[in-house]
């Protein structure tokens, strides 16, 4: 049992260490076979046809926005209840981020709110699977088809989750899905991310944007030649990161089962207001936010008791940078109300039953 608990942490074992060491002793540290093997494993797990591993999820969102064709003068709609990257990737390509308020029960973007913000300039939707639970992708896909929009799922929280019997990342209801493998996520590659798609055209564009905009095809395949056809970036993943990802992916279902056990325990023992899981969801929970009346007071009392909790997230539209687009407090009341009361409890597979009893005991002492 620990003295201090954070809201999240990586879960590594000797198999993970050995996988990385094997690559460090090999001939390839980057641009080698492990990246391709990891991409194929993600395709096998999710059911998607193609996968592009990248240096982090922000890079994945960036190249997905580029691959979608989103450009200056156009708009993309996303959630205000997310990390900055979900909206920043829209700004990276010169487009305008537009927000749609959340469903107060799930923390996810409300599909009914999306349609209120669609204009002739809208080209892309970026739904965010907050805390691990999928958005209502069937409804979002219906809206996208009606208005001829590209859908990029921000599944930074979502690897391992299911929606209506399909894996998040299958792209059954979207054009692309972006994952994160940051250490606090369900599986980790240290830093890292991936983009899945079922479109060969999008896959080719994603691969080019990941590696400087370079193409090597046709007669160039067996020579030193290559062509830069668009401005790309160096967003590649290393082989030792991919090796760690492969090892972690083998444990994903076990991680998911433990995360759901922890959520069930908190629900039963604390009986505090929390996000609701919908019938269409079988989430691999990344976060467990509860709602408290005096969040600041709760935060510091928890810290004094060795609970280093976190708030997810400050609504993006309230950030100083986003004021240039005309956004202000009061624009998205559900997201803002959520933020005023939310705080995330410890949630990671290495927490023991004794740890959970101790965490709940400390929380009850605060309440």
PLY file of the C-alpha trace (Angstrom):
ply
format ascii 1.0
element vertex 367
property float x
property float y
property float z
element edge 366
property int vertex1
property int vertex2
end_header
0.00 0.00 0.00
1.35 3.40 -0.97
1.55 6.61 1.03
0.80 8.81 -1.96
-1.46 8.20 -4.93
-1.66 10.10 -8.22
-4.63 10.04 -10.56
-2.81 7.88 -13.13
0.48 6.13 -13.87
2.08 3.65 -16.24
1.96 -0.09 -15.48
5.16 -1.80 -16.67
6.57 -5.26 -16.04
9.69 -7.23 -16.92
8.26 -8.25 -20.30
7.99 -4.57 -21.22
11.58 -3.92 -20.16
12.85 -6.97 -22.06
11.02 -5.89 -25.23
12.72 -2.50 -25.18
16.13 -3.97 -24.35
15.86 -6.39 -27.29
15.40 -3.47 -29.67
18.25 -1.51 -28.08
20.50 -4.50 -28.85
19.22 -4.79 -32.43
20.24 -3.08 -35.67
17.23 -0.73 -35.73
16.36 1.96 -33.20
13.98 3.85 -35.49
12.35 3.41 -38.91
12.67 -0.34 -38.40
10.45 -3.43 -38.29
8.93 -2.94 -34.83
6.97 0.14 -35.86
5.32 -1.75 -38.70
4.65 -4.69 -36.38
3.03 -2.39 -33.83
0.88 -0.78 -36.52
-0.27 -4.20 -37.71
-1.07 -5.24 -34.13
-3.25 -2.15 -33.64
-5.08 -2.95 -36.88
-5.62 -6.51 -35.69
-6.94 -5.30 -32.33
-9.22 -2.53 -33.60
-10.29 -4.01 -36.92
-9.09 -0.98 -38.89
-7.38 -1.57 -42.24
-4.50 0.85 -41.75
-2.51 2.37 -38.89
0.16 5.07 -38.77
2.23 5.22 -35.56
3.40 8.70 -34.58
5.47 10.46 -31.93
2.43 11.53 -29.86
-1.33 11.96 -30.15
-1.03 15.70 -30.86
1.08 14.82 -33.91
-1.60 12.29 -34.85
-4.35 14.89 -34.63
-2.24 17.30 -36.66
-1.62 14.93 -39.56
-5.24 13.75 -39.43
-6.38 17.36 -39.83
-3.95 17.79 -42.71
-5.04 14.53 -44.35
-8.69 15.60 -44.08
-7.95 18.60 -46.31
-9.07 21.08 -43.65
-7.60 24.50 -44.43
-7.64 28.22 -43.71
-11.08 29.81 -43.88
-12.84 26.56 -42.96
-14.22 25.33 -39.62
-14.11 22.17 -37.54
-16.31 21.34 -34.55
-14.99 19.75 -31.38
-15.68 19.56 -27.65
-14.73 22.24 -25.10
-14.26 19.47 -22.50
-10.92 18.09 -23.63
-7.19 18.68 -23.60
-5.96 21.54 -25.78
-4.76 19.33 -28.63
-8.28 18.51 -29.83
-8.81 22.15 -30.79
-5.19 23.09 -31.40
-4.93 20.65 -34.31
-7.63 22.68 -36.05
-5.63 25.87 -35.50
-2.43 24.16 -36.73
-3.86 24.04 -40.25
-5.24 27.59 -40.13
-8.90 26.64 -39.69
-11.29 27.92 -37.03
-12.19 25.72 -34.05
-15.89 25.72 -33.21
-17.17 24.15 -30.00
-20.37 22.25 -29.24
-21.47 21.77 -25.65
-21.31 18.43 -23.85
-23.82 15.92 -22.57
-23.81 16.58 -18.82
-24.15 12.87 -18.04
-21.17 11.61 -20.04
-18.84 14.59 -20.49
-18.83 13.83 -24.23
-19.84 16.19 -27.02
-23.62 16.30 -27.42
-24.58 15.28 -30.95
-27.66 17.52 -30.81
-25.41 20.50 -30.09
-23.18 19.72 -33.07
-25.91 20.44 -35.61
-26.54 23.86 -34.07
-23.02 24.95 -35.02
-22.72 23.60 -38.56
-22.26 26.31 -41.22
-21.26 26.22 -44.90
-17.66 26.54 -43.67
-17.81 23.40 -41.52
-15.67 20.61 -42.99
-14.59 18.37 -40.07
-15.95 16.98 -36.81
-13.56 16.04 -33.98
-15.56 14.17 -31.31
-13.57 13.39 -28.16
-14.10 10.11 -26.27
-13.80 11.67 -22.85
-12.52 9.53 -19.94
-12.61 6.46 -22.20
-16.32 6.32 -23.05
-17.13 6.62 -26.74
-19.28 9.42 -28.04
-22.51 8.42 -29.77
-20.73 7.74 -33.05
-23.74 6.47 -34.99
-25.48 9.78 -34.52
-22.32 11.73 -35.26
-21.76 9.67 -38.41
-25.35 10.41 -39.48
-24.75 14.13 -39.06
-21.45 13.93 -40.93
-23.02 12.09 -43.85
-25.90 14.58 -44.02
-23.50 17.53 -44.25
-20.64 15.79 -46.10
-18.16 16.19 -43.22
-14.96 14.32 -42.35
-14.93 12.71 -38.88
-11.72 12.44 -36.85
-12.24 10.59 -33.56
-10.02 11.92 -30.78
-9.63 8.65 -28.90
-6.62 9.73 -26.84
-8.53 8.28 -23.87
-10.18 5.50 -25.82
-7.96 2.56 -26.72
-9.58 -0.64 -25.48
-13.09 0.81 -25.42
-16.07 -0.53 -27.35
-19.01 1.24 -28.95
-22.07 -0.76 -30.05
-19.97 -3.91 -30.21
-17.18 -2.38 -32.30
-13.75 -1.37 -31.08
-12.98 2.32 -30.83
-10.43 2.76 -33.60
-12.19 0.51 -36.09
-13.32 3.67 -37.93
-16.71 2.04 -38.48
-18.30 5.48 -37.96
-15.44 7.81 -38.85
-12.68 8.53 -41.33
-9.79 8.47 -38.85
-9.21 7.72 -35.17
-6.31 9.05 -33.08
-4.90 7.26 -30.01
-2.50 8.39 -27.29
0.11 6.21 -25.57
1.25 8.74 -22.96
2.25 7.10 -19.63
-1.07 7.89 -17.90
-3.09 6.31 -20.73
-4.27 2.69 -20.75
-1.18 1.47 -22.59
2.03 3.42 -23.08
4.96 3.78 -25.43
6.51 6.50 -23.23
5.29 9.18 -25.58
3.52 8.10 -28.72
0.30 7.88 -30.65
-1.34 6.33 -33.68
-3.92 7.11 -36.36
-6.17 4.41 -37.78
-8.23 4.58 -40.97
-9.94 2.35 -43.52
-9.04 4.61 -46.44
-5.93 3.83 -48.50
-5.90 7.43 -49.75
-5.94 8.84 -46.22
-3.34 6.29 -45.13
-0.93 7.38 -47.86
-1.42 11.04 -46.91
-0.93 10.30 -43.21
2.31 8.44 -43.93
3.62 11.33 -46.00
2.72 14.00 -43.44
4.39 11.90 -40.73
7.71 11.92 -42.63
8.42 15.36 -44.10
5.87 15.07 -46.91
8.12 12.56 -48.63
6.84 9.97 -51.12
8.81 7.03 -52.48
6.85 5.07 -55.07
6.96 3.77 -58.62
10.48 3.61 -60.08
11.83 5.23 -56.89
11.08 2.20 -54.71
14.39 0.46 -55.42
16.65 3.54 -55.61
17.86 6.41 -53.46
15.23 8.71 -54.99
12.27 10.30 -53.23
9.91 13.24 -53.76
8.60 15.81 -51.30
5.09 16.60 -52.57
3.73 18.52 -49.59
5.08 20.10 -46.42
5.29 17.36 -43.81
6.81 16.85 -40.38
9.07 14.49 -38.46
6.41 12.74 -36.38
7.85 9.21 -36.49
7.81 6.70 -33.65
11.00 4.86 -32.63
11.36 1.08 -32.71
11.92 0.82 -28.97
8.72 2.77 -28.35
6.89 0.42 -30.71
8.34 -2.61 -28.93
7.01 -1.29 -25.64
3.64 -0.69 -27.29
3.51 -4.25 -28.61
4.22 -5.64 -25.16
1.64 -3.35 -23.55
-1.02 -4.15 -26.16
-0.92 -7.81 -25.11
-2.07 -6.72 -21.63
-4.75 -4.25 -22.75
-7.76 -6.45 -22.04
-6.39 -7.24 -18.56
-5.83 -3.53 -17.94
-9.37 -2.80 -19.09
-10.90 -5.40 -16.79
-9.05 -3.99 -13.77
-9.98 -0.41 -14.62
-13.64 -1.38 -14.79
-13.33 -3.20 -11.44
-11.93 -0.04 -9.86
-14.75 2.09 -11.31
-17.31 -0.38 -9.97
-15.67 -0.25 -6.54
-15.75 3.55 -6.43
-19.37 3.59 -7.57
-20.36 1.18 -4.82
-18.27 2.55 -1.95
-18.44 6.30 -2.54
-21.86 6.80 -4.11
-20.77 10.26 -5.27
-22.04 11.94 -8.43
-19.99 10.76 -11.41
-20.18 10.35 -15.17
-22.75 7.87 -16.48
-21.88 5.06 -18.87
-24.43 4.70 -21.68
-25.88 1.38 -22.85
-23.93 1.55 -26.12
-20.62 1.72 -24.23
-18.17 -0.79 -22.85
-15.48 1.65 -21.84
-11.87 1.09 -20.96
-12.02 3.91 -18.43
-9.06 6.31 -18.53
-10.44 8.65 -15.85
-12.84 8.49 -12.94
-14.08 12.04 -12.28
-16.40 12.71 -9.37
-18.34 15.92 -8.71
-17.86 17.90 -5.48
-19.33 21.19 -4.30
-16.10 22.92 -3.25
-13.50 21.51 -5.62
-10.61 23.75 -4.52
-11.10 22.87 -0.87
-11.42 19.17 -1.73
-8.28 19.28 -3.91
-6.02 20.67 -1.18
-7.47 18.48 1.57
-6.90 15.45 -0.65
-3.32 16.52 -1.30
-2.70 16.80 2.43
-3.86 13.19 2.71
-1.51 11.95 0.00
-4.04 11.98 -2.84
-2.53 13.93 -5.73
-5.66 14.28 -7.81
-6.20 16.17 -11.07
-8.85 18.22 -12.85
-9.84 17.20 -16.39
-10.18 19.76 -18.02
-10.30 23.56 -18.04
-12.77 24.24 -20.90
-10.74 25.03 -23.98
-12.86 27.99 -25.06
-11.98 29.84 -21.80
-8.24 29.77 -22.51
-6.69 33.18 -23.34
-5.57 32.04 -26.81
-9.12 31.17 -27.82
-10.51 34.61 -26.97
-9.36 35.74 -30.43
-12.19 33.63 -31.86
-14.75 35.45 -29.75
-15.26 32.78 -27.09
-15.94 33.65 -23.47
-17.17 32.14 -20.24
-20.85 31.34 -20.39
-20.79 30.08 -24.00
-20.97 26.38 -23.12
-22.74 26.02 -19.75
-22.62 22.21 -19.47
-18.86 22.09 -20.02
-18.30 24.97 -17.62
-20.52 23.48 -14.92
-18.75 20.16 -15.31
-15.37 21.88 -14.87
-16.45 23.74 -11.72
-17.18 20.49 -9.86
-15.04 17.70 -11.36
-11.95 16.05 -9.91
-10.36 12.78 -11.05
-9.62 9.98 -8.57
-6.74 7.48 -8.88
-7.40 4.98 -11.67
-4.72 2.56 -12.89
-4.42 -1.24 -12.94
-1.62 -1.60 -10.39
-3.86 -0.27 -7.61
-4.49 -3.17 -5.22
-7.72 -3.84 -3.35
-5.99 -2.57 -0.20
-5.01 0.60 -2.06
-8.62 1.18 -3.06
-9.88 0.70 0.49
-7.32 3.22 1.70
-8.15 5.75 -1.04
-11.87 5.53 -0.26
-11.16 5.87 3.45
-9.20 9.08 2.86
-11.86 10.52 0.56
-14.60 9.83 3.10
-12.55 11.67 5.73
-12.55 14.73 3.47
-16.26 14.74 2.66
0 1
1 2
2 3
3 4
4 5
5 6
6 7
7 8
8 9
9 10
10 11
11 12
12 13
13 14
14 15
15 16
16 17
17 18
18 19
19 20
20 21
21 22
22 23
23 24
24 25
25 26
26 27
27 28
28 29
29 30
30 31
31 32
32 33
33 34
34 35
35 36
36 37
37 38
38 39
39 40
40 41
41 42
42 43
43 44
44 45
45 46
46 47
47 48
48 49
49 50
50 51
51 52
52 53
53 54
54 55
55 56
56 57
57 58
58 59
59 60
60 61
61 62
62 63
63 64
64 65
65 66
66 67
67 68
68 69
69 70
70 71
71 72
72 73
73 74
74 75
75 76
76 77
77 78
78 79
79 80
80 81
81 82
82 83
83 84
84 85
85 86
86 87
87 88
88 89
89 90
90 91
91 92
92 93
93 94
94 95
95 96
96 97
97 98
98 99
99 100
100 101
101 102
102 103
103 104
104 105
105 106
106 107
107 108
108 109
109 110
110 111
111 112
112 113
113 114
114 115
115 116
116 117
117 118
118 119
119 120
120 121
121 122
122 123
123 124
124 125
125 126
126 127
127 128
128 129
129 130
130 131
131 132
132 133
133 134
134 135
135 136
136 137
137 138
138 139
139 140
140 141
141 142
142 143
143 144
144 145
145 146
146 147
147 148
148 149
149 150
150 151
151 152
152 153
153 154
154 155
155 156
156 157
157 158
158 159
159 160
160 161
161 162
162 163
163 164
164 165
165 166
166 167
167 168
168 169
169 170
170 171
171 172
172 173
173 174
174 175
175 176
176 177
177 178
178 179
179 180
180 181
181 182
182 183
183 184
184 185
185 186
186 187
187 188
188 189
189 190
190 191
191 192
192 193
193 194
194 195
195 196
196 197
197 198
198 199
199 200
200 201
201 202
202 203
203 204
204 205
205 206
206 207
207 208
208 209
209 210
210 211
211 212
212 213
213 214
214 215
215 216
216 217
217 218
218 219
219 220
220 221
221 222
222 223
223 224
224 225
225 226
226 227
227 228
228 229
229 230
230 231
231 232
232 233
233 234
234 235
235 236
236 237
237 238
238 239
239 240
240 241
241 242
242 243
243 244
244 245
245 246
246 247
247 248
248 249
249 250
250 251
251 252
252 253
253 254
254 255
255 256
256 257
257 258
258 259
259 260
260 261
261 262
262 263
263 264
264 265
265 266
266 267
267 268
268 269
269 270
270 271
271 272
272 273
273 274
274 275
275 276
276 277
277 278
278 279
279 280
280 281
281 282
282 283
283 284
284 285
285 286
286 287
287 288
288 289
289 290
290 291
291 292
292 293
293 294
294 295
295 296
296 297
297 298
298 299
299 300
300 301
301 302
302 303
303 304
304 305
305 306
306 307
307 308
308 309
309 310
310 311
311 312
312 313
313 314
314 315
315 316
316 317
317 318
318 319
319 320
320 321
321 322
322 323
323 324
324 325
325 326
326 327
327 328
328 329
329 330
330 331
331 332
332 333
333 334
334 335
335 336
336 337
337 338
338 339
339 340
340 341
341 342
342 343
343 344
344 345
345 346
346 347
347 348
348 349
349 350
350 351
351 352
352 353
353 354
354 355
355 356
356 357
357 358
358 359
359 360
360 361
361 362
362 363
363 364
364 365
365 366
